[in-house]
Amino acid sequence: MISDQEFTRIASFLKGKYGIDMTDKKIIMNGRLENFVWSHGYASFTEFMNALEADPTGGLEKTLVNLLTTNHTFFMRESEHFDFMKSEVIPWIKEREAVTRDMRIWCGAASSGEEPYGLAMLLMDVLGLEANKWDTTVLATDISEDALRKAMAGEYEEEQVGVLPDYWRRRYFRQVAGTTKYRVTDELKSKVLYRKFNLMNPFPFRKPMHVIFMRNVMIYFDEPTKKELINKIYDMLLPGGYLFVGRTETLDRDNTDFEMVQPSIFRRPLDS
Ligand SMILES: C[S@@+](CC[C@H](N)C(=O)[O-])C[C@H]1O[C@@H](n2cnc3c(N)ncnc32)[C@H](O)[C@@H]1O
């Protein structure tokens, strides 16, 4: 079992560098790390952290992040967000960008790809025959390399893709021969750009976004970290741009200039 001192050391490291607050999750942390630590020959969590801090390749740090992040996600999660994208947001972007034909949508905690692939399918669906005249590439980032690897492989079990409309499944997935898995087509893969990115870092994007999906990740951050992130998101959105957060997440309305459109959907004011 991890000692209090070891737990504090790892929790501070994780919070300082990635914003993830596990300060009251000792048992969970122990459960996620214990197996790895013992099976890789470390005599203690201290020995593991010493090795991590001395590791010039950063490999052990990646492992720690992979083990400690929660990557749970699924296709069409919080489907009312996809409905709102279809009825309000995409028409707004179409009108605004009629000349540039550039839609800039960013998923900041993309995990294993279900969310950005869902958005990419929705965009193609709504744009229909016009889709190939637009640049709709969804930017999808996450800190977990394991999650990003899964996203880029784009392989999902039958029951995972079962929630998608039939038409989408037929058009954007192919069964992997001899398995119960389905893989996204190259066409759909080409509509999503995956990159590793830590939300604690300054945003490196050149152009402001129309839409930012930041769903079910701020629940892992403490209030000051969340506040700072929301300010960065606000600055990264165009006036009129939309922020989607998870249904169980809230923004502190007294501390933000975002307008609430619906619970969990926020908009940077058009005149800002
Ligand atoms: C529970 S998943 C949410 C996936 C998806 N957005 C959804 O709502 O279904 C949370 C994701 O946030 C990522 N994450 C946690 N801290 C992060 C950070 N500092 N920077 C980038 N991604 C982070 C995790 O790796 C994980 O994949």
The ligand as a MOL file (V3000), in Angstrom:
LIG
                    3D

  0  0  0     0  0            999 V3000
M  V30 BEGIN CTAB
M  V30 COUNTS 27 29 0 0 0
M  V30 BEGIN ATOM
M  V30 1 C -13.2900 11.2200 -18.9510 0
M  V30 2 S -12.3520 11.6290 -20.3750 0 CHG=1
M  V30 3 C -13.5230 12.6600 -21.2640 0
M  V30 4 C -13.6410 12.2580 -22.7300 0
M  V30 5 C -14.6850 13.0120 -23.5250 0
M  V30 6 N -14.4130 14.4290 -23.5630 0
M  V30 7 C -16.0740 12.7380 -23.0160 0
M  V30 8 O -16.6970 13.6540 -22.4570 0
M  V30 9 O -16.5560 11.6250 -23.1610 0 CHG=-1
M  V30 10 C -11.1810 12.8230 -19.7250 0
M  V30 11 C -9.9450 12.9780 -20.5790 0
M  V30 12 O -9.2240 14.1370 -20.1460 0
M  V30 13 C -7.8400 13.8820 -20.3290 0
M  V30 14 N -7.0420 14.8350 -19.5100 0
M  V30 15 C -6.9340 14.8810 -18.1590 0
M  V30 16 N -6.0950 15.8680 -17.7920 0
M  V30 17 C -5.6660 16.4620 -18.9270 0
M  V30 18 C -4.7720 17.5420 -19.1970 0
M  V30 19 N -4.1370 18.2170 -18.2270 0
M  V30 20 N -4.5730 17.8800 -20.5040 0
M  V30 21 C -5.1990 17.2060 -21.4970 0
M  V30 22 N -6.0440 16.1850 -21.2990 0
M  V30 23 C -6.2750 15.8040 -20.0290 0
M  V30 24 C -7.6920 12.4450 -19.9080 0
M  V30 25 O -6.5200 11.8520 -20.4380 0
M  V30 26 C -8.9740 11.8140 -20.4650 0
M  V30 27 O -8.7800 11.2090 -21.7170 0
M  V30 END ATOM
M  V30 BEGIN BOND
M  V30 1 1 1 2
M  V30 2 1 2 3
M  V30 3 1 2 10
M  V30 4 1 3 4
M  V30 5 1 4 5
M  V30 6 1 5 6
M  V30 7 1 5 7
M  V30 8 2 7 8
M  V30 9 1 7 9
M  V30 10 1 10 11
M  V30 11 1 11 12
M  V30 12 1 11 26
M  V30 13 1 12 13
M  V30 14 1 13 14
M  V30 15 1 13 24
M  V30 16 1 14 15
M  V30 17 1 14 23
M  V30 18 2 15 16
M  V30 19 1 16 17
M  V30 20 1 17 18
M  V30 21 2 17 23
M  V30 22 1 18 19
M  V30 23 2 18 20
M  V30 24 1 20 21
M  V30 25 2 21 22
M  V30 26 1 22 23
M  V30 27 1 24 25
M  V30 28 1 24 26
M  V30 29 1 26 27
M  V30 END BOND
M  V30 END CTAB
M  END
